[in-house]
Amino acid sequence: MSNSVDQHDGFIKGADFLVDQVLPAQLDLLQSFLPMDYWMVGRQDGKQFEVIVTHGDAGQVPVSCLLDALADDWLAPEAGSALRYRPNPEVYRTESRHGAGGGPYPKYVFKAFLPDRQGRPTGVVAGFLIQTEPTDYQPFHTPVIMLCLNAMAHTLSLHMDLALADKLMLEAQQGARIDSLTGILNRAGWDHVLNDARSATGEIAIGFLDLDQLKLINDTQGHQAGDQTLKLTAQLVKKSLRAHDCVARLGGDEFAVLLPDASLGDAHELSERLQQALSEKGISASIGVATKSEAGALQKALELADARMYENKLAKRAARHLAGVTLLASHMPKKKE
């Protein structure tokens, strides 16, 4: 598990480094060859533009106005124009149609599409002249501008790859921590929650729940009925918890709950609600609860809650045995005097 966590952290740090260090440095280099008042780098999906990195000062122009300028139709330059570049990214220049009216729009906008490894234009570099007029377009004819843009395209593509890898890693970790039958945490997920809880300073309540007759259900009604009982139990427990509480199926017919910032009284109230909810569905379960402060440590609370759950189970067995003996005695013929 530690290897996957380290790998996940590596993806996050790598993606953050690209956004925090590499892209800004590349923008700074581009600025030295092609001065702008303000730069944006972002992802583009259709008409949606997500800003990742900025550089410079946009003055009084709102970001929404800058994005509106980018949303305008961008027509490719005429054939033979010095502003047309192959291979991609293509660089476009347009005079803002909105600037003439004195509105809060940039006077000139420069836009370069940054393709991914498949050549799809998924990224954009946009430069804005807020007040000043462009005095020289010669930089567009220099290969160094294209080198800068191509380097940024590769960086943005790598950032997107790392972000996707991070997402897939998280999904894999979450999937590995979920019980496939009930949809709640499994033992691996429970262990992960406990590891986080060990460093918490507040009160924590622990509860263990064990179904009393799952084997009997499996033997008499079939395993499908037993699975339905497990699913229903998980639903009822989850419904009884707060949003930040945790529930896990530890295996077989045993469940566990962790309640942050919950007192022993809160835990007992939860136990009573669960017993009532399960009983209404014909499900019998033994429950034990304990708190960290009561036991002195989280591990001790786990042990105490587990012990109380088994005490509850043994008490029920004893009660059923006594009821059986009493029933048998009531049917025995009385001795004649």
C-alpha positions as CSV (number, residue, x, y, z in Angstrom):
1,M,0.0,0.0,0.0
2,S,2.9,2.4,0.8
3,N,4.2,2.0,-2.7
4,S,0.9,3.1,-4.3
5,V,0.7,6.0,-1.9
6,D,4.2,7.1,-2.7
7,Q,3.5,6.8,-6.4
8,H,0.3,8.8,-6.0
9,D,2.1,11.5,-4.1
10,G,4.7,11.6,-6.9
11,F,2.1,12.2,-9.5
12,I,0.6,15.1,-7.5
13,K,4.0,16.7,-6.9
14,G,5.0,16.3,-10.6
15,A,1.8,17.9,-11.8
16,D,2.1,20.7,-9.2
17,F,5.7,21.4,-10.2
18,L,4.8,21.8,-13.8
19,V,2.1,24.4,-13.0
20,D,4.0,26.2,-10.2
21,Q,7.5,26.3,-11.8
22,V,7.8,25.1,-15.4
23,L,4.9,26.8,-17.1
24,P,5.5,30.2,-15.4
25,A,9.2,30.0,-16.4
26,Q,8.3,29.2,-20.0
27,L,5.8,32.1,-20.0
28,D,8.5,34.4,-18.7
29,L,10.8,33.4,-21.6
30,L,8.0,33.9,-24.1
31,Q,7.4,37.4,-22.7
32,S,11.0,38.3,-23.3
33,F,10.6,37.6,-27.0
34,L,7.0,38.7,-27.4
35,P,6.1,41.3,-24.8
36,M,2.5,41.4,-23.6
37,D,0.6,43.2,-20.8
38,Y,-1.0,39.9,-19.7
39,W,-0.7,36.2,-20.5
40,M,-2.9,33.2,-19.8
41,V,-2.2,29.5,-20.3
42,G,-5.1,27.1,-19.9
43,R,-6.9,24.0,-21.2
44,Q,-9.6,24.4,-23.8
45,D,-12.4,21.9,-24.3
46,G,-14.7,23.2,-26.9
47,K,-15.7,26.7,-25.8
48,Q,-14.7,25.9,-22.1
49,F,-11.4,27.5,-21.1
50,E,-9.8,26.7,-17.8
51,V,-7.0,29.1,-16.7
52,I,-4.0,27.3,-15.3
53,V,-1.2,30.0,-15.2
54,T,-1.2,33.7,-15.7
55,H,1.6,36.3,-16.1
56,G,1.5,40.1,-16.0
57,D,-1.1,42.7,-15.1
58,A,-4.5,42.8,-16.7
59,G,-5.2,46.2,-15.2
60,Q,-8.9,47.0,-14.8
61,V,-10.0,44.4,-17.4
62,P,-12.0,41.6,-15.7
63,V,-11.0,38.0,-16.3
64,S,-14.5,37.4,-17.7
65,C,-13.8,40.0,-20.4
66,L,-10.5,38.4,-21.3
67,L,-12.2,35.0,-21.6
68,D,-14.9,36.6,-23.7
69,A,-12.3,37.8,-26.1
70,L,-10.9,34.3,-26.4
71,A,-14.4,32.9,-27.0
72,D,-14.7,35.0,-30.2
73,D,-14.4,33.2,-33.5
74,W,-10.8,32.9,-34.5
75,L,-10.3,32.8,-38.2
76,A,-7.1,31.4,-39.7
77,P,-5.0,33.9,-41.5
78,E,-5.1,34.0,-45.2
79,A,-2.9,31.7,-47.2
80,G,0.7,32.8,-47.4
81,S,0.4,35.1,-44.4
82,A,3.4,35.3,-42.2
83,L,1.2,34.6,-39.2
84,R,0.3,31.1,-40.4
85,Y,2.6,28.4,-38.9
86,R,3.0,24.7,-39.6
87,P,3.2,22.4,-37.8
88,N,1.0,23.4,-34.9
89,P,0.6,25.4,-32.8
90,E,-0.8,28.0,-35.0
91,V,-0.5,31.6,-33.9
92,Y,-3.4,34.0,-34.5
93,R,-3.5,37.7,-34.1
94,T,-6.7,39.8,-34.1
95,E,-7.6,43.3,-33.2
96,S,-10.3,43.3,-30.6
97,R,-13.6,44.4,-31.9
98,H,-14.6,45.6,-28.5
99,G,-11.7,47.8,-27.7
100,A,-12.7,50.6,-30.2
101,G,-15.7,51.5,-28.0
102,G,-13.6,52.2,-25.0
103,G,-15.0,49.2,-23.1
104,P,-13.1,47.1,-20.6
105,Y,-11.7,44.8,-23.3
106,P,-8.1,44.2,-24.4
107,K,-7.1,46.1,-27.5
108,Y,-5.2,43.2,-29.0
109,V,-5.3,39.5,-28.4
110,F,-2.7,36.9,-29.5
111,K,-3.7,33.3,-29.3
112,A,-1.7,30.1,-29.8
113,F,-3.3,26.7,-29.7
114,L,-1.2,24.0,-27.9
115,P,-1.8,20.5,-29.3
116,D,-1.5,17.4,-27.2
117,R,0.6,14.4,-28.4
118,Q,-2.1,13.4,-30.8
119,G,-2.2,16.9,-32.4
120,R,-5.5,17.8,-30.8
121,P,-5.7,21.5,-29.7
122,T,-6.4,21.0,-26.0
123,G,-4.4,23.9,-24.7
124,V,-4.2,27.7,-25.3
125,V,-1.6,30.4,-24.7
126,A,-3.2,33.8,-24.9
127,G,-1.5,37.2,-24.8
128,F,-3.3,40.5,-24.3
129,L,-2.3,44.1,-25.0
130,I,-4.5,46.1,-22.6
131,Q,-3.6,49.7,-23.5
132,T,-0.5,49.6,-25.7
133,E,-0.4,49.2,-29.4
134,P,1.8,46.4,-31.0
135,T,4.7,48.1,-32.6
136,D,6.5,45.2,-34.3
137,Y,5.1,41.9,-35.5
138,Q,8.6,40.7,-36.5
139,P,8.8,38.3,-33.5
140,F,6.2,36.1,-35.1
141,H,8.7,35.4,-37.9
142,T,11.4,34.1,-35.5
143,P,11.7,30.3,-34.8
144,V,12.3,31.0,-31.1
145,I,8.6,31.9,-30.6
146,M,7.6,28.6,-32.0
147,L,10.2,26.8,-29.8
148,C,8.7,28.5,-26.8
149,L,5.2,27.6,-27.8
150,N,6.1,24.0,-28.6
151,A,7.9,23.6,-25.2
152,M,4.7,24.9,-23.5
153,A,2.6,22.5,-25.5
154,H,4.7,19.6,-24.3
155,T,4.6,20.8,-20.7
156,L,0.8,21.2,-20.8
157,S,0.4,17.8,-22.4
158,L,2.6,16.2,-19.7
159,H,0.6,18.0,-17.0
160,M,-2.6,16.6,-18.4
161,D,-1.1,13.1,-18.5
162,L,0.0,13.4,-14.8
163,A,-3.4,14.8,-13.8
164,L,-5.2,11.9,-15.5
165,A,-2.8,9.4,-13.9
166,D,-3.5,11.0,-10.5
167,K,-7.3,10.6,-11.1
168,L,-6.9,7.0,-12.2
169,M,-4.7,6.3,-9.2
170,L,-7.2,7.7,-6.8
171,E,-10.0,5.7,-8.5
172,A,-7.9,2.5,-8.2
173,Q,-7.2,3.2,-4.5
174,Q,-10.8,4.0,-3.8
175,G,-11.9,0.8,-5.6
176,A,-9.5,-1.3,-3.7
177,R,-11.0,0.0,-0.4
178,I,-14.6,-0.6,-1.3
179,D,-16.5,-3.8,-0.5
180,S,-17.9,-5.0,-3.8
181,L,-21.0,-6.5,-2.2
182,T,-22.2,-3.7,0.0
183,G,-20.6,-0.7,-1.5
184,I,-19.1,0.5,1.8
185,L,-15.5,0.4,3.0
186,N,-13.8,-3.0,3.2
187,R,-11.0,-3.9,5.7
188,A,-8.4,-2.1,3.6
189,G,-10.5,1.0,3.6
190,W,-11.1,0.6,7.3
191,D,-7.4,0.4,8.0
192,H,-6.9,3.6,6.0
193,V,-9.5,5.4,8.0
194,L,-7.9,4.2,11.3
195,N,-4.5,5.3,10.2
196,D,-5.9,8.8,9.7
197,A,-7.8,8.7,12.9
198,R,-4.7,7.8,15.0
199,S,-3.3,11.3,14.5
200,A,-6.7,13.0,15.3
201,T,-6.8,14.9,18.6
202,G,-10.6,15.0,19.2
203,E,-12.9,12.4,20.6
204,I,-13.6,9.2,18.6
205,A,-16.3,6.6,19.1
206,I,-15.9,3.1,17.7
207,G,-18.6,0.5,17.1
208,F,-18.6,-3.1,16.1
209,L,-21.7,-4.9,14.7
210,D,-22.0,-8.6,14.1
211,L,-25.0,-10.3,12.6
212,D,-26.4,-13.1,14.8
213,Q,-28.0,-15.4,12.3
214,L,-26.3,-15.0,8.9
215,K,-25.1,-18.6,8.8
216,L,-28.7,-19.8,9.6
217,I,-30.0,-17.6,6.8
218,N,-27.4,-18.9,4.3
219,D,-28.1,-22.6,5.3
220,T,-31.9,-22.3,5.2
221,Q,-32.6,-19.6,2.6
222,G,-29.5,-19.7,0.4
223,H,-26.5,-17.4,0.0
224,Q,-28.4,-15.0,-2.1
225,A,-30.7,-14.2,0.8
226,G,-27.6,-13.9,3.0
227,D,-26.1,-11.4,0.6
228,Q,-29.3,-9.4,0.6
229,T,-29.2,-9.3,4.4
230,L,-25.6,-8.0,4.3
231,K,-26.6,-5.3,1.7
232,L,-29.6,-4.2,3.8
233,T,-27.5,-4.1,7.0
234,A,-25.0,-1.9,5.3
235,Q,-27.7,0.4,4.0
236,L,-29.4,0.7,7.4
237,V,-26.1,1.4,9.1
238,K,-25.0,4.1,6.6
239,K,-28.4,5.7,6.8
240,S,-28.1,6.0,10.5
241,L,-24.7,7.8,10.4
242,R,-23.7,11.4,9.9
243,A,-22.0,12.5,6.7
244,H,-18.5,12.4,8.1
245,D,-18.9,9.1,9.9
246,C,-17.4,5.9,8.4
247,V,-18.8,2.4,8.1
248,A,-16.9,-0.7,6.9
249,R,-17.6,-4.4,6.3
250,L,-14.6,-6.1,7.9
251,G,-15.5,-9.5,6.4
252,G,-18.2,-12.1,6.7
253,D,-21.0,-10.7,8.9
254,E,-18.9,-8.1,10.9
255,F,-19.2,-4.4,10.4
256,A,-17.4,-1.4,12.1
257,V,-18.2,2.2,12.4
258,L,-16.0,5.2,13.4
259,L,-17.7,8.3,14.7
260,P,-15.5,11.5,15.0
261,D,-16.4,14.0,17.7
262,A,-19.0,11.6,19.2
263,S,-19.4,10.9,22.9
264,L,-20.1,7.5,24.5
265,G,-23.7,8.6,24.9
266,D,-23.9,9.4,21.1
267,A,-22.5,5.9,20.4
268,H,-25.1,4.3,22.6
269,E,-27.9,6.2,21.0
270,L,-26.6,5.1,17.6
271,S,-26.5,1.5,18.9
272,E,-30.1,1.7,20.0
273,R,-31.3,3.3,16.7
274,L,-29.5,0.5,14.7
275,Q,-31.0,-2.2,16.8
276,Q,-34.4,-0.8,16.3
277,A,-33.9,-0.3,12.5
278,L,-32.5,-3.8,12.0
279,S,-35.2,-5.4,14.2
280,E,-37.9,-3.8,12.0
281,K,-36.3,-5.6,9.0
282,G,-36.1,-8.9,10.9
283,I,-32.3,-8.7,11.3
284,S,-30.7,-9.5,14.7
285,A,-27.2,-8.1,15.4
286,S,-24.9,-7.8,18.4
287,I,-23.3,-4.3,18.9
288,G,-20.5,-3.0,21.1
289,V,-19.3,0.6,21.4
290,A,-16.5,2.5,23.1
291,T,-14.7,5.8,23.0
292,K,-11.1,6.8,22.8
293,S,-11.2,8.9,26.0
294,E,-13.0,6.1,27.9
295,A,-10.4,3.5,26.9
296,G,-7.4,5.8,27.0
297,A,-6.3,5.2,23.4
298,L,-7.8,4.5,20.0
299,Q,-6.4,0.9,19.9
300,K,-7.8,0.3,23.4
301,A,-11.2,1.6,22.2
302,L,-11.2,-0.8,19.3
303,E,-10.5,-3.7,21.7
304,L,-13.1,-2.6,24.2
305,A,-15.8,-2.1,21.6
306,D,-15.0,-5.6,20.1
307,A,-15.2,-7.2,23.6
308,R,-18.5,-5.5,24.3
309,M,-19.9,-6.7,21.0
310,Y,-19.0,-10.3,22.0
311,E,-20.5,-9.8,25.5
312,N,-23.7,-8.7,23.8
313,K,-23.7,-11.8,21.5
314,L,-23.0,-14.1,24.4
315,A,-25.8,-12.5,26.5
316,K,-28.2,-13.1,23.6
317,R,-27.2,-16.7,23.3
318,A,-27.7,-17.2,27.0
319,A,-31.1,-15.6,26.8
320,R,-32.1,-17.8,23.8
321,H,-30.9,-20.9,25.7
322,L,-32.8,-19.9,28.8
323,A,-35.9,-19.3,26.7
324,G,-35.5,-22.7,25.1
325,V,-35.1,-24.4,28.4
326,T,-38.2,-22.6,29.8
327,L,-40.2,-23.5,26.7
328,L,-39.1,-27.2,27.0
329,A,-40.0,-27.2,30.7
330,S,-43.5,-25.8,30.0
331,H,-44.2,-28.8,27.6
332,M,-43.0,-31.5,30.0
333,P,-45.7,-33.6,31.7
334,K,-46.2,-32.7,35.3
335,K,-45.3,-35.3,37.9
336,K,-48.3,-37.0,39.4
337,E,-48.6,-36.6,43.2
